[in-house]
C-alpha cells in the first residue's frame, strides 16, 4: 500500500478553524470544504452536491466555470497577455471598457469617465469618496440606515450595521446617516407610500434647513436594493425624488451597484428601474466574470482629481478584464437581465406560497434574482405597523435545514433575520422549483 493511500483524509474544516482568523465569517454558518463547482452546483469534499444560492455574494453571475468565461481565461493564458499592467492600457482593456460603455444608458455613457480601482468593491467605494470630496471641496458624506459599502476604513464608516464598527476607533468623520424606506419596518411607523414620502421629505428638509447641523455634503451614497442590509428595495418614486433633491443641490449621487450590477435585478443596472442617472456608479463582483475587479464610472465634470490621486497595484488585472468582457457580453447578448426577472418572479411566487402557510415568514421581497425572506417570531407582540419582532434564531435554523438538504443560502438584515437568495443568472425554471421545494421543506422542518 502506498504512503498516499495510508494517509488519513484531511479534515479541512478543522485545519481552517485552527489556522484562519477569527474574523472569518461564512465558514461559521456554512461549514463546507468545496472541491468542485459547475453552474449553479458546488460539491464538497465528501461528495455531497448543493444548489449554490450564495454564489460568492452574487459574484458568479454566470455560475461556476461557465464555458464562455473558461474559454476567455484559457485564451488569455495562452496568448502571452500580460497579467498585470497597473493602468497602462492593452487591447483587451480597451475592448472591456468599450463593452462597459455599450452597456450604460447612452445619456450616462456620453459624459462618462472610468477609474480602475483595487480588486475589491470596497476600494471602489474609497475611490468614490475621494472623487466627490476632491471635486466639490466639501467633506460630509450622506449614507443610509442599513447600508453596506465594504469593510475598508472609509467604507466601514458608511455602514449602517454598527457591529463591525464597534471596536474600530476613529472612523471617517462627518458621515450623516439618513432613513432608508424600509417599508416593512418603516422607521417613521407609517409604512407604504406614506413612509417612503416622509423619508424623502425629511431628507429634503434636512438639506434645506440652515439649522439642521449638516454642512453641504460632498456626496450621497446609495444602494437601490440593500443586499447585506436585508434585501430592502428602494421604491422607484423615492429614488426619483432623491435624484431630484441631489441634482437641485448639486450633491453628487453615488449609486453602489457592486452587488446589483449586471442583470441581477432584472435590468443591467438597478438604477434603470427608476430611470435615474447617477453621478458616480460603483461596479465590482460580477464585472470580472468571477475574477477580482472593480471600477467607478462617473460624470466627466467630477474628473478634476490629479494624477495618482487613486491608484492600486492590481487595478490592471488583465485576466479579470478578459473574463469580465466575456461575462458582460454573454449577459447582454443572451438577455440574462430579462431571464433573471422571469426566474425571480417564479421564485418569488413560490416563496409567497410558503409565506401563506407559515406565519414565521413576515415578508418576502426583492427584485429579479435578489430576493429575501424576513423571519419573524409570531408568538411575540406586533409593533405599531402590525409586524412581529425579528427571529434570528429561527432564520439560522432554516438556513441550517436548507444546508442539510443541499441548498446554500446566506443571512442578512437586522439581527441576521433575512434569508437571502442570490442564485446565478443562468438558473433554469426547474432549478428554481427545486430550490423552492428544498426551502419549503426546511421551513416545515424548523417549525
TIFIKE-73838 format. One record per residue (C-alpha): x, y, z; residue in three letters. Coordinates in nm, 4 decimals, decimal comma, padded with zeros to 6 digits. Example, Ala and Ser with C-alpha at 12.3 -4.5 7.8 and 13.67 -1.06 7.14 Angstrom:
       c1       c2       c3 rest
  01,2300 -00,4500  00,7800  Ala
  01,3670 -00,1060  00,7140  Ser
***
This chain:
       c1       c2       c3 rest
  00,0000  00,0000  00,0000  Unk
  00,1372  00,3432 -00,0903  Unk
  00,2105  00,6121  00,1644  Unk
 -00,0547  00,8263 -00,0032  Unk
 -00,3194  00,5565  00,0403  Unk
 -00,2324  00,5212  00,4086  Unk
 -00,2677  00,8949  00,4742  Unk
 -00,5830  00,9845  00,6666  Unk
 -00,8301  01,2154  00,4899  Unk
 -00,7636  01,5809  00,5594  Unk
 -01,0124  01,7455  00,7951  Unk
 -01,0244  02,0735  00,6028  Unk
 -01,2701  02,2411  00,8367  Unk
 -01,0635  02,1548  01,1442  Unk
 -00,7475  02,2917  00,9797  Unk
 -00,9339  02,6057  00,8792  Unk
 -01,0552  02,6621  01,2348  Unk
 -00,7044  02,6165  01,3698  Unk
 -00,5235  02,8384  01,1194  Unk
 -00,7579  03,1080  00,9929  Unk
 -00,8536  03,4317  01,1607  Unk
 -01,1436  03,4636  01,3996  Unk
 -01,2729  03,7277  01,1585  Unk
 -01,3726  03,4607  00,9053  Unk
 -01,7480  03,4654  00,8636  Unk
 -01,9121  03,2385  00,6049  Unk
 -01,7476  02,9133  00,7243  Unk
 -01,9058  02,9582  01,0668  Unk
 -02,2545  02,9435  00,9123  Unk
 -02,1773  02,7347  00,6045  Unk
 -01,9146  02,4809  00,7173  Unk
 -01,8158  02,3306  00,3824  Unk
 -01,4924  02,2424  00,2065  Unk
 -01,5766  02,2798 -00,1620  Unk
 -01,3976  02,0533 -00,4083  Unk
 -01,5760  02,1196 -00,7377  Unk
 -01,8207  02,3711 -00,8816  Unk
 -02,0172  02,3831 -01,2064  Unk
 -02,3038  02,6125 -01,2974  Unk
 -02,5374  02,6505 -01,0021  Unk
 -02,3905  02,3492 -00,8191  Unk
 -02,0979  02,3015 -00,5814  Unk
 -01,9712  01,9689 -00,4488  Unk
 -01,7904  01,9354 -00,1184  Unk
 -01,5018  01,7071 -00,0282  Unk
 -01,7423  01,4395  00,0982  Unk
 -01,9114  01,4207 -00,2434  Unk
 -02,2322  01,5991 -00,1456  Unk
 -02,3705  01,8434 -00,4052  Unk
 -02,5521  02,1654 -00,3238  Unk
 -02,7512  02,4326 -00,5042  Unk
 -02,5426  02,7477 -00,4628  Unk
 -02,7677  03,0458 -00,3942  Unk
 -02,4825  03,2449 -00,2425  Unk
 -02,2503  03,2422 -00,5480  Unk
 -01,9719  03,4341 -00,3721  Unk
 -02,2167  03,7030 -00,2582  Unk
 -02,3517  03,7415 -00,6115  Unk
 -02,0140  03,7496 -00,7850  Unk
 -02,0697  03,4431 -01,0049  Unk
 -02,3381  03,5845 -01,2316  Unk
 -02,2927  03,3006 -01,4832  Unk
 -02,2420  03,0381 -01,2172  Unk
 -01,9238  02,8423 -01,1662  Unk
 -01,6876  02,7547 -01,4521  Unk
 -01,9142  02,8801 -01,7271  Unk
 -01,7767  02,7730 -02,0698  Unk
 -01,7696  03,1297 -02,2023  Unk
 -01,5633  03,2500 -01,9051  Unk
 -01,3362  02,9465 -01,9121  Unk
 -01,2686  02,9960 -02,2810  Unk
 -01,1837  03,3640 -02,2279  Unk
 -00,9469  03,2728 -01,9448  Unk
 -00,7767  02,9942 -02,1375  Unk
 -00,7350  03,2173 -02,4425  Unk
 -00,5816  03,4903 -02,2285  Unk
 -00,3444  03,2464 -02,0591  Unk
 -00,2118  03,1112 -02,3890  Unk
 -00,1790  03,4450 -02,5695  Unk
  00,1107  03,5925 -02,3727  Unk
 -00,1241  03,8606 -02,2445  Unk
  00,0371  04,0451 -01,9515  Unk
 -00,1395  03,9562 -01,6306  Unk
 -00,0969  04,2940 -01,4605  Unk
 -00,0338  04,6330 -01,6228  Unk
 -00,1132  04,8883 -01,3494  Unk
 -00,3188  05,1419 -01,5500  Unk
 -00,1278  05,1029 -01,8770  Unk
 -00,3739  05,0120 -02,1483  Unk
 -00,3949  04,6983 -02,3636  Unk
 -00,6241  04,5862 -02,6455  Unk
 -00,8238  04,3689 -02,4037  Unk
 -00,8645  04,6588 -02,1620  Unk
 -00,9830  04,8852 -02,4439  Unk
 -01,2345  04,6212 -02,5543  Unk
 -01,3526  04,5755 -02,1958  Unk
 -01,4130  04,9491 -02,1493  Unk
 -01,5996  04,9644 -02,4809  Unk
 -01,8290  04,6824 -02,3625  Unk
 -01,8966  04,8690 -02,0378  Unk
 -01,9783  05,1836 -02,2366  Unk
 -02,2188  04,9904 -02,4594  Unk
 -02,3988  04,8580 -02,1504  Unk
 -02,4582  05,2031 -01,9985  Unk
 -02,7601  05,4209 -02,0778  Unk
 -02,6469  05,6496 -02,3647  Unk
 -02,7047  05,9697 -02,1645  Unk
 -02,4663  05,8386 -01,8985  Unk
 -02,2066  05,6980 -02,1395  Unk
 -02,1806  06,0223 -02,3388  Unk
 -02,0267  06,2069 -02,0447  Unk
 -01,8612  05,9188 -01,8561  Unk
 -01,5115  05,8576 -01,7277  Unk
 -01,3840  05,5347 -01,5734  Unk
 -01,1329  05,4711 -01,2968  Unk
 -00,9984  05,1207 -01,2379  Unk
 -00,9637  05,0528 -00,8684  Unk
 -00,8120  04,7850 -00,6497  Unk
 -00,9647  04,4390 -00,6853  Unk
 -01,2472  04,4767 -00,4305  Unk
 -01,5701  04,6725 -00,4225  Unk
 -01,4519  04,8384 -00,1035  Unk
 -01,1769  05,0108 -00,2988  Unk
 -01,4331  05,1425 -00,5469  Unk
 -01,6139  05,2970 -00,2506  Unk
 -01,2912  05,4549 -00,1277  Unk
 -01,2221  05,5964 -00,4744  Unk
 -01,5720  05,7429 -00,4965  Unk
 -01,5369  05,9142 -00,1593  Unk
 -01,2096  06,0736 -00,2673  Unk
 -01,3513  06,1695 -00,6060  Unk
 -01,6537  06,3626 -00,4772  Unk
 -01,4626  06,5255 -00,1927  Unk
 -01,1958  06,6438 -00,4357  Unk
 -01,4467  06,7643 -00,6960  Unk
 -01,6700  06,9541 -00,4532  Unk
 -01,4190  07,0691 -00,1904  Unk
 -01,6663  06,9503  00,0737  Unk
 -01,6285  06,6861  00,3411  Unk
 -01,9627  06,5398  00,4582  Unk
 -02,0915  06,2145  00,3050  Unk
 -02,4566  06,1119  00,3314  Unk
 -02,5272  05,7417  00,3777  Unk
 -02,8335  05,5388  00,4801  Unk
 -02,9578  05,3133  00,7568  Unk
 -02,8918  04,9532  00,6537  Unk
 -02,6164  05,0487  00,4107  Unk
 -02,3233  04,8245  00,3196  Unk
 -02,0432  04,9592  00,1003  Unk
 -01,7444  04,7499  00,2070  Unk
 -01,5131  04,6851  00,5003  Unk
 -01,2163  04,9180  00,4479  Unk
 -01,1847  05,2158  00,6789  Unk
 -01,3780  05,4755  00,4812  Unk
 -01,6325  05,2257  00,3508  Unk
 -01,6888  05,0924  00,7018  Unk
 -01,7702  05,4462  00,8151  Unk
 -02,0630  05,4443  00,5710  Unk
 -02,2042  05,1149  00,7017  Unk
 -02,5392  05,1030  00,8747  Unk
 -02,4611  04,7898  01,0766  Unk
 -02,2867  04,9055  01,3934  Unk
 -02,1422  04,5674  01,4937  Unk
 -01,8320  04,5676  01,2653  Unk
 -01,7688  04,9320  01,3580  Unk
 -01,7986  04,8887  01,7325  Unk
 -01,4326  04,8153  01,8059  Unk
 -01,2731  05,0320  01,5350  Unk
 -01,1685  05,3709  01,6647  Unk
 -01,1526  05,6988  01,4726  Unk
 -01,3578  05,6106  01,1679  Unk
 -01,4006  05,8648  00,8882  Unk
 -01,5712  06,1714  01,0380  Unk
 -01,8720  06,3648  00,9106  Unk
 -02,0849  06,0801  00,7836  Unk
 -02,4544  06,1597  00,8183  Unk
 -02,6983  05,8672  00,8167  Unk
 -03,0423  05,9064  00,6620  Unk
 -03,3629  05,6973  00,6876  Unk
 -03,3963  05,4362  00,4134  Unk
 -03,7513  05,3484  00,3028  Unk
 -03,7714  05,0068  00,4712  Unk
 -04,1432  04,9691  00,4016  Unk
 -04,1965  04,6551  00,6100  Unk
 -04,0389  04,8148  00,9182  Unk
 -04,0863  05,1827  00,8384  Unk
 -03,8586  05,3959  01,0604  Unk
 -04,1390  05,6525  01,0809  Unk
 -04,4034  05,3982  01,1834  Unk
 -04,6054  05,4647  00,8692  Unk
 -04,5152  05,2096  00,6035  Unk
 -04,6095  05,2013  00,2367  Unk
 -04,6071  05,5045  00,0085  Unk
 -04,6604  05,7422  00,3003  Unk
 -04,3473  05,6202  00,4798  Unk
 -04,1486  05,6487  00,1590  Unk
 -04,2714  06,0051  00,1020  Unk
 -04,1857  06,1067  00,4582  Unk
 -03,8327  05,9707  00,4104  Unk
 -03,7674  06,1844  00,1022  Unk
 -03,9415  06,4835  00,2590  Unk
 -03,7258  06,4544  00,5710  Unk
 -03,4072  06,4343  00,3620  Unk
 -03,5021  06,7401  00,1576  Unk
 -03,5971  06,9332  00,4702  Unk
 -03,2675  06,8445  00,6374  Unk
 -03,0676  06,9606  00,3353  Unk
 -03,2665  07,2839  00,3137  Unk
 -03,2756  07,3762  00,6820  Unk
 -02,9858  07,6097  00,7772  Unk
 -03,0206  07,4841  01,1364  Unk
 -03,0003  07,1126  01,0527  Unk
 -02,6371  07,0996  01,1626  Unk
 -02,5313  06,9383  00,8341  Unk
 -02,2933  07,1328  00,6121  Unk
 -02,3448  07,0955  00,2374  Unk
 -02,2380  06,7382  00,1558  Unk
 -01,9672  06,6236 -00,0813  Unk
 -02,1915  06,3384 -00,1923  Unk
 -02,4622  06,0861 -00,1138  Unk
 -02,4047  05,7111 -00,1463  Unk
 -02,6987  05,4827 -00,2052  Unk
 -02,7918  05,1201 -00,2794  Unk
 -03,1168  05,0853 -00,4710  Unk
 -03,1515  04,7359 -00,3278  Unk
 -02,9791  04,6970  00,0055  Unk
 -02,8274  04,3495 -00,0087  Unk
 -02,6434  04,2894  00,3170  Unk
 -02,8991  04,5184  00,4805  Unk
 -03,1712  04,2599  00,4203  Unk
 -03,2764  04,2849  00,0528  Unk
 -03,4608  04,6108  00,1048  Unk
 -03,5868  04,7628 -00,2182  Unk
 -03,5998  05,1399 -00,2658  Unk
 -03,9300  05,2393 -00,4324  Unk
 -03,8776  05,3851 -00,7787  Unk
 -04,0617  05,7072 -00,6985  Unk
 -03,8470  05,7562 -00,3876  Unk
 -03,5322  05,7046 -00,5981  Unk
 -03,6522  05,9689 -00,8434  Unk
 -03,7157  06,2109 -00,5567  Unk
 -03,3680  06,1509 -00,4147  Unk
 -03,2173  06,2154 -00,7573  Unk
 -03,4169  06,5409 -00,7888  Unk
 -03,3136  06,6528 -00,4413  Unk
 -02,9440  06,5851 -00,5016  Unk
 -02,9423  06,7354 -00,8510  Unk
 -03,1087  07,0572 -00,7416  Unk
 -02,8498  07,0987 -00,4667  Unk
 -02,5536  06,9865 -00,6808  Unk
 -02,4774  06,6949 -00,4479  Unk
 -02,3099  06,4109 -00,6413  Unk
 -02,5157  06,0914 -00,6160  Unk
 -02,3064  05,7741 -00,5835  Unk
 -02,5050  05,4610 -00,6694  Unk
 -02,3490  05,1410 -00,5377  Unk
 -02,4230  04,8597 -00,7847  Unk
 -02,1455  04,6322 -00,6640  Unk
 -02,3969  04,3529 -00,5975  Unk
 -02,6923  04,4626 -00,8124  Unk
 -02,4986  04,5359 -01,1319  Unk
 -02,5029  04,3244 -01,4492  Unk
 -02,8583  04,1970 -01,4605  Unk
 -02,9268  04,0715 -01,1106  Unk
 -03,2359  04,2877 -01,0504  Unk
 -03,3942  04,2309 -01,3925  Unk
 -03,2123  04,5131 -01,5673  Unk
 -02,8413  04,5568 -01,6308  Unk
 -02,8328  04,8182 -01,3538  Unk
 -03,0789  04,8647 -01,0692  Unk
 -03,0945  05,2412 -01,1275  Unk
 -03,2595  05,1744 -01,4654  Unk
 -03,5814  05,0638 -01,2955  Unk
 -03,6457  05,4202 -01,1783  Unk
 -03,4970  05,5908 -01,4826  Unk
 -03,2452  05,7958 -01,2845  Unk
 -02,8843  05,8595 -01,3865  Unk
 -02,6209  05,8644 -01,1085  Unk
 -02,3175  06,0887 -01,0977  Unk
 -02,0961  05,8018 -00,9835  Unk
 -02,1531  05,4294 -01,0373  Unk
 -01,9700  05,1625 -00,8333  Unk
 -01,9158  04,8251 -01,0025  Unk
 -01,7397  04,5099 -00,8863  Unk
 -01,8312  04,1440 -00,8166  Unk
 -01,9836  04,0211 -01,1477  Unk
 -01,7878  04,2754 -01,3553  Unk
 -01,4819  04,0492 -01,3532  Unk
 -01,6640  03,7341 -01,4577  Unk
 -01,5600  03,5771 -01,1268  Unk
 -01,2094  03,7253 -01,1017  Unk
 -01,1300  04,0297 -00,8823  Unk
 -01,2018  04,3659 -01,0446  Unk
 -01,3685  04,6938 -00,9540  Unk
 -01,4271  05,0269 -01,1232  Unk
 -01,6075  05,3535 -01,0768  Unk
 -01,7795  05,5203 -01,3722  Unk
 -01,8631  05,8853 -01,3224  Unk
 -01,9647  06,2109 -01,4883  Unk
 -01,6765  06,3908 -01,6560  Unk
 -01,7477  06,7118 -01,4599  Unk
 -01,6123  06,5371 -01,1482  Unk
 -01,2840  06,4445 -01,3160  Unk
 -01,0716  06,7119 -01,1517  Unk
 -00,8501  06,4961 -00,9315  Unk
 -00,4802  06,4904 -01,0086  Unk
 -00,2506  06,2225 -01,1490  Unk
 -00,2106  05,9391 -00,8986  Unk
 -00,4990  06,0566 -00,6797  Unk
 -00,6234  05,6982 -00,6644  Unk
 -00,4023  05,4027 -00,7506  Unk
 -00,3526  05,0347 -00,6748  Unk
 -00,1108  04,7668 -00,7885  Unk
 -00,3772  04,5242 -00,9076  Unk
 -00,6061  04,7676 -01,0897  Unk
 -00,4633  04,6391 -01,4186  Unk
 -00,5835  04,2790 -01,3811  Unk
 -00,5912  04,1741 -01,7490  Unk
 -00,7226  03,8241 -01,6824  Unk
 -01,0226  03,9729 -01,4990  Unk
 -01,0834  04,2111 -01,7875  Unk
 -01,0803  03,9180 -02,0307  Unk
 -01,3249  03,7123 -01,8247  Unk
 -01,5310  04,0188 -01,7363  Unk
 -01,5607  04,1119 -02,1026  Unk
 -01,6819  03,7615 -02,1858  Unk
 -01,9318  03,7577 -01,8996  Unk
 -02,0786  04,1026 -01,9675  Unk
 -02,1073  04,0292 -02,3391  Unk
 -02,2802  03,6972 -02,2687  Unk
 -02,5229  03,8612 -02,0254  Unk
 -02,6146  04,1261 -02,2812  Unk
 -02,6311  03,9017 -02,5880  Unk
 -02,8464  03,6421 -02,4120  Unk
 -03,0801  03,8883 -02,2389  Unk
 -02,9986  03,7436 -01,8976  Unk
 -03,1461  04,0513 -01,7305  Unk
 -03,4878  03,9546 -01,8626  Unk
 -03,4244  03,5923 -01,7705  Unk
 -03,3303  03,6983 -01,4170  Unk
 -03,6569  03,8892 -01,3899  Unk
 -03,8610  03,5887 -01,5060  Unk
 -03,6782  03,3453 -01,2782  Unk
 -03,7010  03,5911 -00,9899  Unk
 -04,0752  03,6241 -01,0399  Unk
 -04,1049  03,2459 -01,0425  Unk
 -03,9083  03,2082 -00,7187  Unk
 -04,0928  03,4998 -00,5577  Unk
 -04,4272  03,3288 -00,6291  Unk
 -04,3003  03,0077 -00,4665  Unk
 -04,1769  03,1965 -00,1613  Unk
 -04,5059  03,3821 -00,1257  Unk
 -04,6860  03,0478 -00,1289  Unk
 -04,4630  02,9256  00,1543  Unk
 -04,5405  03,2515  00,3371  Unk
 -04,9157  03,1799  00,3297  Unk
 -04,8540  02,8503  00,5093  Unk
 -04,6046  02,9630  00,7757  Unk
 -04,6528  03,2653  00,9985  Unk
 -04,2801  03,2783  01,0799  Unk
 -04,2312  03,4354  00,7361  Unk
 -04,3060  03,8027  00,7849  Unk
 -04,2081  03,9450  00,4472  Unk
 -04,0954  03,8247  00,1036  Unk
 -03,9330  04,0892 -00,1144  Unk
 -03,6717  04,1808 -00,3703  Unk
 -03,6192  04,2295 -00,7407  Unk
 -03,5087  03,9846 -01,0078  Unk
 -03,2746  03,7232 -00,8634  Unk
 -03,2045  03,9234 -00,5489  Unk
 -03,4709  03,8078 -00,3046  Unk
 -03,5096  03,7999  00,0720  Unk
 -03,7375  03,6300  00,3228  Unk
 -03,7654  03,8022  00,6610  Unk
 -03,8196  03,5629  00,9507  Unk
 -04,0256  03,6817  01,2474  Unk
 -04,1428  03,5458  01,5805  Unk
 -04,5241  03,5263  01,5596  Unk
 -04,5536  03,4415  01,9291  Unk
 -04,4356  03,7895  02,0281  Unk
 -04,6423  04,1118  02,0096  Unk
 -04,6508  04,3186  01,6928  Unk
 -04,5287  04,6756  01,6669  Unk
 -04,7471  04,9664  01,5603  Unk
 -04,7346  04,8517  01,1983  Unk
 -04,8612  04,5052  01,2890  Unk
 -04,5183  04,3477  01,2368  Unk
 -04,3752  04,0817  01,4673  Unk
 -04,0149  04,1052  01,6001  Unk
 -03,7214  03,9580  01,4091  Unk
 -03,6339  03,5941  01,4795  Unk
 -03,2660  03,5440  01,4033  Unk
 -03,2569  03,2040  01,5747  Unk
 -03,5329  03,0690  01,3519  Unk
 -03,3582  03,2137  01,0460  Unk
 -03,0390  03,0272  01,1390  Unk
 -03,2370  02,7066  01,1899  Unk
 -03,3950  02,7374  00,8457  Unk
 -03,0570  02,8157  00,6908  Unk
 -02,9093  02,5032  00,8505  Unk
 -03,2066  02,2903  00,7452  Unk
 -03,1586  02,4126  00,3881  Unk
 -02,7880  02,3288  00,4026  Unk
 -02,8660  01,9792  00,5299  Unk
 -03,0936  01,9343  00,2266  Unk
 -02,8412  02,0632 -00,0240  Unk
 -02,9163  02,4356 -00,0552  Unk
 -02,6651  02,7086  00,0305  Unk
 -02,8255  03,0346  00,1456  Unk
 -02,6928  03,3283  00,3451  Unk
 -02,8475  03,5512  00,6081  Unk
 -02,8525  03,9300  00,6258  Unk
 -03,0551  04,2220  00,7509  Unk
 -03,1287  04,3296  01,1050  Unk
 -03,0168  04,0648  01,3553  Unk
 -02,9413  03,8291  01,0642  Unk
 -03,3111  03,7521  01,0282  Unk
 -03,3398  03,7727  00,6484  Unk
 -03,2704  03,4644  00,4350  Unk
 -03,1188  03,5767  00,1061  Unk
 -03,1404  03,4172 -00,2389  Unk
 -02,8630  03,5067 -00,4887  Unk
 -02,8658  03,2322 -00,7498  Unk
 -02,6663  03,2669 -01,0735  Unk
 -02,8460  03,4415 -01,3597  Unk
 -02,8323  03,1201 -01,5657  Unk
 -03,0643  02,9318 -01,3261  Unk
 -03,3380  02,7314 -01,5017  Unk
 -03,7102  02,7094 -01,4163  Unk
 -03,6605  02,3503 -01,2998  Unk
 -03,3784  02,4539 -01,0692  Unk
 -03,5893  02,7388 -00,9301  Unk
 -03,8652  02,4884 -00,8498  Unk
 -03,6179  02,2563 -00,6768  Unk
 -03,4700  02,5430 -00,4723  Unk
 -03,8168  02,6468 -00,3605  Unk
 -03,9064  02,2878 -00,2736  Unk
 -03,5989  02,2500 -00,0536  Unk
 -03,6672  02,5830  00,1159  Unk
 -04,0291  02,4853  00,1838  Unk
 -03,9200  02,1534  00,3358  Unk
 -03,6639  02,3318  00,5521  Unk
 -03,9225  02,5777  00,6850  Unk
 -04,1591  02,2894  00,7665  Unk
 -03,8817  02,1059  00,9489  Unk
 -03,7923  02,4085  01,1591  Unk
 -04,1400  02,4900  01,2933  Unk
***
